[in-house]
Structure formats: structure tokens, C-alpha cells
Amino acid sequence: MNFLKKNLWLLLLVPLLMAATLDKRHESGRYPVTRVEFAEETVAADQAGADTDTSYNLNGTIYGIEFIVDDTTNGVTFTVALTSENSATLASVGSIADNGTTWLCAESNKATQDANFNPIPVCGDVTATITPSGVTGNAVTAQVIIYMR
């Protein structure tokens, strides 16, 4: 009994230390989300090629990609690709419908894997490329936004 009285502080401290090491809720403040907007691109009515824009000196991990595009007369789809400064493909997602906002996520929020891509660590320049599947028929604006920590 004497041992228990002398070491009661140890019995109380161990669960507190264990809880502090397992609880990761406090870490979101250390790693805030950064929103990086690439320049809004205008796809001409008769354009079939890609438009690109580069964001410089990014450092972190990409967890989300948002793609915003206007309505097209011909109902074409789009491909969005992110490449590194060394031309490595970081992410490429095709068949994105026009007239709306598409959210692509690197994390699953259910028991099943529903992520669109794996988290992408980057350190340097990142280029976003927007490619229509055909001629749009009218001038449309498109923009890529990435979210990273």
C-alpha cells in the first residue's frame, strides 16, 4: 500500500501521456490548408488543344483538386493534369463534365476507398493543364484550384 501512495502520480501520469501521443486532433492547427488558384483559362470556341498555367514554389502535400468550367455548346468533357517542374505527372483525371464544379479528393471519408488520387507531395513548380476532349463550340472559362497542407 505504501508503494501505491508513493507512486500514485505515476499511475495518473501514464494514461495522460498515452492519450496525448494518440490524440492527433491538435495537429490540424500546425498544418493549415493552403488554397492555390491557377489562372483562369479561356478555351476558345474552335480550340481543341490544351491550356496550361504554372504555380511556382509550392511546398506541401496536395489533398484536393477543384475544377470549375462553364457550359459548352458541344458538351465536351475535360482532362485535368498536374505535372511537376520535371514533367512528371502528379495527377491526371479525365472525363470531367462541363457546366459545373468537380471536386477530386485524395482522402477517403468512409470505410471504402473512394479517393480519386493519392496525396501528392510537391516541392517546386506545378503546372495545371486543361484539355478539352474536342471543340467546345463556344468560348468557356475553366479554372483549377488545389488544396494542400
Residue frames relative to the residue before (quaternion, step in Angstrom):
aa qw qx qy qz dx dy dz
M 1.0000 0.0000 0.0000 0.0000 0.00 0.00 0.00
N 0.6214 0.5517 -0.3333 0.4454 3.54 1.06 -0.78
F 0.6204 0.5435 -0.3296 0.4594 3.61 1.08 -0.78
L 0.6500 0.5243 -0.3079 0.4558 3.57 0.97 -0.86
K 0.6600 0.5017 -0.3142 0.4626 3.60 0.93 -0.81
K 0.6824 0.4931 -0.2907 0.4547 3.59 0.94 -0.84
N 0.7890 0.3176 -0.1452 0.5055 3.59 1.02 -0.77
L 0.2763 0.7807 -0.5130 0.2259 3.58 1.15 0.49
W 0.6107 0.5590 -0.3496 0.4386 3.57 1.02 -0.74
L 0.6416 0.5246 -0.3195 0.4594 3.59 1.07 -0.77
L 0.6518 0.5117 -0.3117 0.4649 3.58 0.99 -0.80
L 0.6796 0.4642 -0.2874 0.4900 3.60 1.10 -0.61
L 0.6740 0.5247 -0.2934 0.4294 3.57 1.04 -0.75
V 0.6199 0.5764 -0.3531 0.3985 3.62 0.94 -0.79
P 0.6857 0.4532 -0.3240 0.4685 3.70 0.74 -0.80
L 0.6292 0.5306 -0.3437 0.4521 3.60 1.06 -0.67
L 0.6589 0.4977 -0.3069 0.4733 3.58 0.96 -0.80
M 0.6456 0.5123 -0.3218 0.4660 3.57 0.99 -0.79
A 0.6589 0.5014 -0.3107 0.4668 3.59 0.93 -0.82
A 0.6541 0.5188 -0.3183 0.4491 3.58 0.99 -0.76
T 0.6945 0.4615 -0.2929 0.4679 3.60 1.01 -0.67
L 0.6987 0.4618 -0.2785 0.4702 3.62 1.08 -0.51
D 0.6547 0.5163 -0.3147 0.4536 3.58 1.10 -0.56
K 0.0997 -0.8310 0.5472 0.0112 3.59 -0.46 1.24
R 0.3784 0.7568 -0.4721 0.2473 3.61 1.22 0.12
H 0.6491 0.5440 -0.3163 0.4275 3.58 1.07 -0.64
E 0.5999 0.6212 -0.3607 0.3523 3.62 1.14 -0.45
S 0.5393 0.6302 -0.4266 0.3607 3.64 1.11 -0.36
G 0.6271 0.5344 -0.3399 0.4535 3.60 1.12 -0.49
R 0.6393 0.5266 -0.3207 0.4595 3.57 1.17 -0.57
Y 0.7782 0.2345 -0.1112 0.5719 3.56 1.15 -0.63
P 0.0777 -0.8369 0.5403 0.0393 3.61 0.31 1.19
V 0.5328 -0.6143 0.4815 0.3268 3.54 -1.22 0.55
T 0.1693 -0.7664 0.6144 0.0804 3.55 -1.01 0.90
R 0.2200 -0.7602 0.6004 0.1150 3.55 -0.97 0.92
V 0.0644 -0.7904 0.6092 -0.0046 3.57 -0.74 1.12
E 0.1338 -0.8003 0.5829 0.0428 3.56 -0.59 1.19
F 0.2925 -0.7131 0.6103 0.1828 3.54 -0.87 1.00
A 0.6351 -0.5417 0.3798 0.3987 3.59 -1.16 0.52
E 0.5035 -0.6387 0.4905 0.3130 3.54 -1.07 0.78
E 0.2214 -0.7902 0.5636 0.0947 3.57 -0.77 1.07
T 0.2322 -0.7409 0.6108 0.1550 3.57 -1.12 0.69
V 0.2014 -0.7660 0.6041 0.0882 3.54 -0.68 1.18
A 0.3899 -0.7443 0.4957 0.2198 3.59 -0.60 1.17
A 0.6712 -0.5358 0.3498 0.3742 3.56 -1.24 0.56
D 0.7807 0.3030 -0.1651 0.5210 3.59 1.01 -0.73
Q 0.4593 0.7026 -0.4291 0.3335 3.59 1.27 0.23
A 0.1156 -0.7909 0.5979 0.0601 3.54 -0.96 0.90
G 0.6172 0.5704 -0.3362 0.4250 3.61 1.26 -0.21
A 0.6335 -0.5644 0.4057 0.3400 3.50 -1.39 0.09
D 0.2437 -0.7077 0.6396 0.1754 3.53 -1.37 0.43
T 0.0960 -0.8070 0.5816 0.0364 3.57 -1.00 0.80
D 0.0095 -0.7511 0.6592 0.0359 3.51 -1.34 0.42
T 0.2423 -0.7846 0.5597 0.1115 3.57 -1.05 0.79
S 0.1700 -0.7330 0.6496 0.1087 3.52 -1.13 0.80
Y 0.2961 -0.8178 0.4806 0.1120 3.54 -0.72 1.10
N 0.8749 0.1334 -0.1078 0.4530 3.51 -1.31 0.67
L 0.2344 0.7550 -0.5707 0.2220 3.59 0.74 1.02
N 0.0128 -0.7928 0.6088 -0.0244 3.55 -1.04 0.80
G 0.5819 0.5487 -0.4248 0.4240 3.57 -0.46 1.21
T 0.5242 -0.5998 0.4937 0.3488 3.54 -1.27 -0.51
I 0.3425 -0.7414 0.5451 0.1892 3.57 -0.81 1.04
Y 0.0942 -0.8111 0.5772 0.0095 3.56 -0.80 1.11
G 0.8152 0.1221 -0.0621 0.5628 3.60 1.16 -0.37
I 0.1030 -0.7580 0.6416 0.0567 3.53 -1.18 0.72
E 0.1050 -0.7779 0.6186 0.0329 3.55 -0.87 1.03
F 0.0723 -0.7932 0.6046 0.0099 3.57 -0.89 0.97
I 0.0772 -0.7981 0.5974 -0.0130 3.55 -0.71 1.16
V 0.0915 0.8027 -0.5806 0.1006 3.58 -0.76 1.04
D 0.4905 -0.6535 0.4991 0.2886 3.57 -1.19 0.66
D 0.6359 -0.5007 0.4242 0.4062 3.54 -1.39 0.04
T 0.2144 -0.7649 0.5936 0.1292 3.58 -1.03 0.80
T 0.5661 -0.6084 0.4406 0.3394 3.55 -1.13 0.69
N 0.7597 0.3896 -0.1968 0.4820 3.58 0.93 -0.91
G 0.4350 -0.7360 0.4355 0.2817 3.62 1.25 0.08
V 0.2514 0.7870 -0.5272 0.1987 3.59 0.98 0.77
T 0.3686 -0.6805 0.5791 0.2562 3.54 -1.30 0.33
F 0.3280 -0.7483 0.5505 0.1718 3.55 -1.30 0.30
T 0.2318 -0.7124 0.6410 0.1670 3.51 -1.34 0.45
V 0.1336 -0.7682 0.6234 0.0591 3.56 -0.94 0.96
A 0.0033 -0.7971 0.6030 -0.0322 3.56 -0.83 1.01
L 0.1775 -0.7401 0.6397 0.1069 3.54 -1.14 0.79
T 0.0281 -0.8019 0.5967 -0.0137 3.57 -0.85 1.00
S 0.4879 -0.6558 0.4957 0.2935 3.54 -1.20 0.59
E 0.6859 -0.4713 0.3506 0.4296 3.57 -1.30 0.09
N 0.6820 0.4409 -0.2806 0.5117 3.60 1.27 -0.30
S 0.5490 -0.6622 0.3478 0.3729 3.58 1.33 0.43
A 0.4025 0.6766 -0.5115 0.3445 3.61 1.11 0.54
T 0.4206 -0.6947 0.5212 0.2624 3.58 -0.97 0.84
L 0.2424 -0.7821 0.5628 0.1134 3.57 -0.61 1.17
A 0.7649 -0.1353 0.1148 0.6192 3.57 1.01 -0.88
S 0.0186 0.7766 -0.6295 0.0184 3.55 -1.12 0.69
V 0.0163 0.7951 -0.6027 0.0656 3.56 -0.68 1.15
G 0.1329 -0.8183 0.5579 0.0380 3.56 -0.73 1.08
S 0.7758 0.3735 -0.2807 0.4241 3.53 -1.43 -0.01
I 0.3078 0.7331 -0.5394 0.2773 3.58 0.95 0.86
A 0.4224 -0.7365 0.4769 0.2273 3.57 -0.68 1.12
D 0.4996 -0.6404 0.4958 0.3073 3.53 -1.26 0.50
N 0.7855 0.3817 -0.2518 0.4169 3.54 -1.41 -0.04
G 0.7829 0.2802 -0.2268 0.5070 3.56 0.54 1.10
T 0.5022 -0.6062 0.5232 0.3264 3.47 -1.41 -0.26
T 0.1264 -0.7799 0.6111 0.0486 3.55 -0.90 0.98
W 0.1778 -0.7774 0.5990 0.0723 3.55 -0.88 1.02
L 0.0901 -0.7780 0.6215 0.0145 3.56 -0.83 1.05
C 0.1105 -0.8389 0.5329 -0.0009 3.56 -0.68 1.11
A 0.3656 -0.7423 0.5268 0.1946 3.56 -1.09 0.76
E 0.7297 0.3775 -0.2444 0.5151 3.58 1.21 -0.07
S 0.3917 -0.6927 0.5579 0.2356 3.51 -1.16 0.67
N 0.1774 -0.7968 0.5669 0.1108 3.57 -0.98 0.76
K 0.6664 0.4116 -0.3043 0.5422 3.58 1.27 0.41
A 0.6954 -0.4462 0.3406 0.4487 3.55 -1.29 -0.10
T 0.6950 0.4241 -0.2737 0.5121 3.62 1.17 -0.48
Q 0.5247 -0.6204 0.4764 0.3359 3.55 -1.21 0.46
D 0.0751 0.8153 -0.5677 0.0861 3.59 -0.39 1.20
A 0.3768 0.7305 -0.4898 0.2908 3.58 1.18 0.42
N 0.4553 -0.6934 0.4966 0.2553 3.57 -1.16 0.65
F 0.7856 -0.0179 0.0295 0.6177 3.58 1.18 -0.54
N 0.5515 -0.5857 0.4689 0.3645 3.56 -1.29 0.22
P 0.6051 -0.5294 0.4180 0.4228 3.63 -1.13 0.45
I 0.2349 -0.8012 0.5443 0.0810 3.55 -0.94 0.96
P 0.2159 -0.7652 0.5888 0.1454 3.61 -0.52 1.08
V 0.0091 -0.7993 0.6003 -0.0247 3.58 -0.90 0.94
C 0.0430 0.7504 -0.6592 0.0216 3.50 -1.27 0.61
G 0.7138 0.3551 -0.2819 0.5338 3.54 -0.03 1.30
D 0.7535 -0.3719 0.2901 0.4580 3.54 -1.25 -0.49
V 0.1026 -0.7685 0.6297 0.0480 3.56 -1.12 0.77
T 0.1731 -0.7831 0.5929 0.0729 3.56 -0.92 0.98
A 0.2053 -0.7514 0.6172 0.1105 3.55 -0.97 0.94
T 0.0961 -0.7907 0.6043 0.0205 3.56 -0.87 1.02
I 0.1358 -0.7722 0.6192 0.0436 3.56 -0.89 1.04
T 0.0028 -0.8146 0.5778 -0.0499 3.57 -0.60 1.16
P 0.2834 -0.7458 0.5734 0.1861 3.63 -0.68 1.03
S 0.5212 -0.6531 0.4527 0.3113 3.59 -1.13 0.62
G 0.7883 -0.0169 0.0069 0.6150 3.58 1.28 -0.22
V 0.7148 -0.3849 0.3278 0.4832 3.54 -1.28 -0.37
T 0.4313 -0.7488 0.4471 0.2310 3.59 -0.72 1.09
G 0.4158 -0.7236 0.4631 0.2984 3.61 1.08 -0.60
N 0.7714 0.0323 -0.0411 0.6342 3.56 1.25 -0.35
A 0.5693 -0.5797 0.4447 0.3769 3.57 -1.23 0.40
V 0.0183 -0.7971 0.6031 -0.0246 3.58 -0.82 1.01
T 0.3185 -0.7120 0.5850 0.2220 3.54 -1.23 0.48
A 0.0467 -0.7850 0.6177 -0.0107 3.53 -1.09 0.81
Q 0.0330 -0.8040 0.5936 -0.0139 3.55 -1.06 0.75
V 0.2151 -0.7410 0.6253 0.1169 3.52 -1.19 0.76
I 0.0439 -0.7662 0.6411 -0.0054 3.55 -0.99 0.97
I 0.1157 -0.7897 0.5979 0.0742 3.59 -0.88 0.87
Y 0.2242 -0.7429 0.6192 0.1203 3.53 -1.23 0.65
M 0.0648 0.8219 -0.5577 0.0962 3.54 -0.72 1.07
R 0.2767 -0.7169 0.6131 0.1834 3.52 -1.34 0.32
